[in-house]
């Protein structure tokens, strides 16, 4: 569980341990939750894989990938997240067999046109959200999937053709609060295929990890 560390009697950043990694958290950055660890459970990373993680948050997924020897590029639109991921990379750099480059920006927008990856991972904002349900800038960006919960996921799927290698694999979280047929249509329209790797129920919501590929 996350704990708050005190330095000279003053509260410092909240941190937690995972697989030997020491992860700092930030109040304006999405904290790893059940969906994060479900994604980590099925993520297959080979040494020297090139990995793109979108919406890195605190950087835990990027760190796990680099820990296994991958060359990782991670992005986040939240500047607090980009700085936090950089701090966590420095904090755990001695454990890394690969490398991490952090870029602040919206999804694929910070990539070069010809950049492609063996693995792409994304735990997108997937909660169906009306205007009345929005509560705050960074929290909303981390959770707001638009009216149908798939607004950001759709953009992700459409961007894969350009940045996923032909023999690559993309991992994405899907929630049963969204419409599965709509998700399948987006995948089909992008001329891609999708397989469920792991499903779990949390209260009244089923969370699936999909692998999308050519």
VENWO-V987331 format. One record per run of one state. SS is the DSSP state (H for helix, E for strand, C for the rest). FROM is the first residue (numbers start at 1). TO is the last residue. Records with the same first field share a line. If there is no record, write none. Layout:
SS=FROM-TO, FROM-TO
This chain:
C=1-2, 8-9, 19-20, 25-33, 43-49, 55-59, 68-70, 77-78, 96-98, 105-106, 111-116, 123-126, 128-130, 134-136, 145-150, 176-179, 190-192, 203-204, 214-214
E=3-7, 10-18, 21-24, 50-54, 71-76, 99-104, 117-122, 127-127, 144-144, 164-175, 193-202, 205-213
H=34-42, 60-67, 79-95, 107-110, 131-133, 137-143, 151-163, 180-189
